[in-house]
Amino acid sequence: MELPEKKYLPNIKQVIGVISGKGGVGKSTIAVLLAQALANDGKNVGILDADITGPSIPRLLGIETMKAESDGNRLFPILNEDGIAILSINLFNEAEDSPVIWRGPLLGKAIEQFWGDAEWGSLDYLIIDFPPGTSDISLTAFQTIPLSGVVVVTTPQEYVSMIVRKSINMAGLLNTPVLGVVENMKSLVCPRCGEIISLFDDHGDSADKRLGVPVLASLPWHKEVVTAKSIHWNALPETIRKDALRMAKETELALASVQKANKA
């Protein structure tokens, strides 16, 4: 497959996509927690909300009432309380529930602008929250943005794994490294007795076996995350922050391993 030339931005060191062929697995939440954990570790971080028709990053970060700006040529991301630069179509809409009714070429053009026409500044990491599936938006992002690697989000269900493998295979076809999988909502901890309860029957198959990629993290279901209107790092319980920090560290290690292999 002949790919278009990608546009490199020298001020952005690493670009990590967060993908999942399936909706409803907590992909955007994982993208936010990954960005927050990296920022907490002293990194300069941005989030590009590539889910143009279903953007949720502003709401998750509690900035749905703020608006980004444009001078007609350049886009200017906004900073949240953690210093994370954010760009989303919902930061330009008058109302956050206004639908984006665009055909494929316009959706792809929006991704190109969010990447190449934005004043991101100097970033150690740009996290891209992909939409579900393998359609126009995802294809444009894979083809035009120099992704350092992608993190795959899934839940431990076989039918979900089948759909998620489509995104993994897409990354392979487009020569993008898959850093690993985050298995989300694998279990919950009983608030009364502390027992760990599995939420899905994975038939004893681990995520790396089902998907053929290493596991970066297995995260439990947390009521504090699922029911929160927005995710504020300092307001999260310590257990959730520790899980997110471990996920970020494993992601960084996987990225370093991929880049070392590429240099060899």
C-alpha positions in Angstrom: 0.0 0.0 0.0 1.5 3.4 -1.1 1.1 5.9 1.8 1.0 9.7 1.5 3.9 11.7 3.0 3.5 12.3 6.7 4.0 15.8 8.1 6.5 15.9 11.0 6.3 18.6 13.7 9.8 19.0 15.2 8.4 20.4 18.5 6.4 17.2 19.3 8.7 14.3 20.3 6.3 11.4 20.6 2.8 10.8 19.2 0.8 8.0 20.8 -2.6 7.0 19.4 -5.2 5.4 21.6 -7.4 3.1 19.5 -10.1 0.5 19.7 -12.3 -0.9 17.0 -15.1 -1.1 19.5 -17.0 1.8 21.2 -17.9 1.7 24.8 -14.7 0.2 26.1 -13.4 3.3 27.9 -10.9 4.4 25.2 -11.3 8.1 25.8 -11.0 7.6 29.6 -7.8 5.7 29.1 -6.5 8.4 26.8 -7.2 11.0 29.5 -5.6 9.0 32.3 -2.5 8.3 30.2 -2.1 12.0 29.4 -2.7 13.0 33.0 -0.2 10.4 34.3 2.5 11.5 31.9 1.8 15.2 32.8 2.1 14.3 36.5 5.5 12.8 35.7 6.7 16.2 34.5 6.1 15.7 30.8 4.7 18.3 28.5 1.5 16.7 27.1 -1.3 17.4 24.6 -4.4 15.6 23.6 -5.8 15.7 20.1 -9.5 14.6 20.1 -9.7 12.8 16.8 -13.2 11.5 17.4 -14.8 14.4 15.4 -18.4 13.1 15.4 -18.3 11.9 19.0 -15.9 14.1 20.9 -15.7 13.6 24.6 -12.2 14.8 25.7 -13.4 18.4 26.7 -16.2 16.9 28.9 -13.9 14.3 30.5 -11.3 17.0 31.3 -14.0 19.4 32.7 -13.5 22.1 30.1 -16.7 21.9 28.1 -17.5 25.6 28.7 -14.1 26.9 27.4 -13.5 27.6 23.7 -10.4 27.3 21.6 -9.4 30.0 19.2 -8.3 30.4 15.6 -6.9 33.4 13.6 -8.2 31.9 10.4 -4.9 30.1 9.7 -3.8 28.6 12.9 -5.6 26.8 15.7 -4.8 27.4 19.3 -5.3 24.6 21.8 -6.4 25.4 25.3 -4.7 24.3 28.6 -6.5 22.6 31.4 -5.7 22.8 35.1 -2.9 20.1 34.7 -1.3 22.1 31.9 -2.4 19.6 29.2 -2.9 21.2 25.7 -6.3 20.1 24.3 -7.8 20.4 20.8 -11.3 19.1 20.0 -14.1 20.0 17.6 -16.3 20.6 20.6 -14.0 23.5 21.6 -15.2 25.3 18.5 -18.9 24.4 18.5 -21.3 26.8 20.1 -22.9 24.0 22.0 -21.2 20.7 23.0 -24.2 18.7 21.8 -24.2 20.2 18.3 -23.9 17.4 15.8 -21.1 17.3 13.3 -22.8 16.2 10.1 -19.9 16.0 7.7 -18.9 13.6 4.9 -15.6 11.7 5.0 -13.3 14.3 3.2 -14.3 17.1 5.6 -13.6 14.8 8.6 -10.2 13.9 7.2 -9.4 17.6 6.6 -10.3 18.4 10.2 -7.7 15.8 11.4 -5.1 17.3 9.2 -5.8 20.8 10.5 -5.8 19.6 14.2 -2.3 18.2 13.5 -0.6 20.5 11.1 -2.3 23.8 11.6 -2.3 23.9 15.4 0.1 25.8 17.7 0.9 22.8 20.0 4.1 24.3 21.3 6.8 21.9 22.6 5.4 18.6 23.7 7.0 15.4 25.0 3.9 13.5 24.2 0.8 14.1 22.0 -2.0 11.7 22.8 -4.5 11.1 20.0 -7.9 9.8 21.0 -9.1 7.9 17.9 -12.7 7.2 17.1 -14.0 3.6 17.2 -13.6 1.7 14.0 -11.3 1.8 10.9 -13.0 4.4 8.7 -12.0 7.7 7.1 -10.9 9.6 10.2 -8.7 6.8 11.5 -7.3 6.1 8.0 -6.4 9.8 7.6 -4.7 10.0 11.0 -2.7 6.9 10.4 -1.6 8.1 6.9 -0.8 11.7 7.7 0.4 11.8 11.3 3.8 10.2 12.2 2.5 8.0 15.0 5.3 6.7 17.4 2.9 3.9 18.3 -0.6 3.0 19.4 -2.1 1.8 22.6 -5.1 -0.6 22.1 -8.0 -0.5 24.6 -10.3 -3.5 25.0 -12.6 -5.3 27.5 -12.1 -9.0 28.2 -14.8 -10.3 25.9 -14.1 -12.5 22.8 -16.5 -10.6 20.5 -14.9 -7.3 21.5 -11.5 -8.8 20.9 -12.6 -9.8 17.4 -13.5 -6.2 16.6 -10.4 -4.7 18.3 -8.2 -7.0 16.2 -9.4 -5.1 13.2 -7.7 -1.9 14.5 -4.6 -3.9 15.4 -4.5 -5.3 11.9 -5.1 -1.8 10.4 -2.1 -0.5 12.4 0.0 -3.3 10.9 -1.1 -2.6 7.4 -0.1 1.0 7.9 3.3 0.3 9.4 2.4 1.7 12.8 3.8 -0.1 15.9 1.3 -1.5 18.4 2.8 -0.8 21.9 0.4 -3.0 23.7 -3.1 -3.4 25.0 -4.9 -1.9 28.0 -7.6 -4.3 29.3 -10.2 -2.1 30.8 -13.0 -2.9 33.3 -11.6 -6.4 33.8 -12.9 -6.6 37.4 -14.2 -4.6 40.3 -13.4 -4.6 43.9 -16.3 -5.1 46.3 -16.6 -2.0 48.4 -17.7 -4.0 51.4 -15.5 -7.0 51.6 -12.7 -6.2 49.2 -13.3 -9.3 47.0 -12.1 -9.0 43.4 -15.0 -9.8 41.1 -14.5 -10.6 37.4 -16.9 -8.6 35.2 -16.6 -10.7 32.1 -16.0 -14.4 31.3 -12.8 -14.4 29.2 -12.8 -18.2 29.2 -9.4 -18.2 30.8 -7.7 -16.5 27.8 -5.5 -13.5 28.6 -5.6 -10.4 26.5 -2.2 -10.9 25.0 -3.3 -14.4 23.8 -6.6 -13.1 22.4 -5.0 -10.1 20.6 -1.4 -11.1 20.0 0.1 -8.0 21.6 1.6 -7.5 25.1 -0.6 -6.3 28.0 0.4 -2.8 29.3 -2.2 -2.7 32.1 -5.3 -4.5 33.3 -7.5 -1.9 35.0 -10.5 -2.6 37.2 -13.9 -0.8 37.0 -13.9 2.2 39.2 -17.2 3.9 40.2 -15.3 7.1 40.9 -14.3 7.2 37.2 -17.4 5.9 35.6 -19.8 8.2 37.4 -17.7 11.3 37.5 -18.8 14.2 35.3 -15.1 14.9 34.6 -11.8 13.4 35.6 -9.5 15.6 37.7 -6.2 14.0 38.5 -5.8 15.4 42.0 -9.4 14.3 42.9 -8.8 10.7 41.9 -8.3 8.0 44.6 -4.7 7.0 45.0 -5.3 3.5 43.7 -6.5 4.9 40.4 -3.6 7.3 40.1 -1.2 4.4 40.8 -2.8 2.3 38.1 -2.6 5.1 35.6 1.1 5.8 36.4 2.0 2.2 35.9 0.1 2.2 32.6 2.0 5.3 31.5 5.4 3.8 32.6 4.7 0.5 30.7 3.7 2.5 27.6 6.9 4.5 27.8 9.0 1.3 28.2 7.2 -0.3 25.2 7.8 2.8 23.1 11.5 2.9 24.0 11.8 -0.8 23.1 10.1 -0.2 19.7 12.4 2.7 18.9 15.5 0.8 20.0 14.6 -2.1 17.7 14.0 0.3 14.8 17.5 1.8 15.3 19.2 -1.6 15.4 
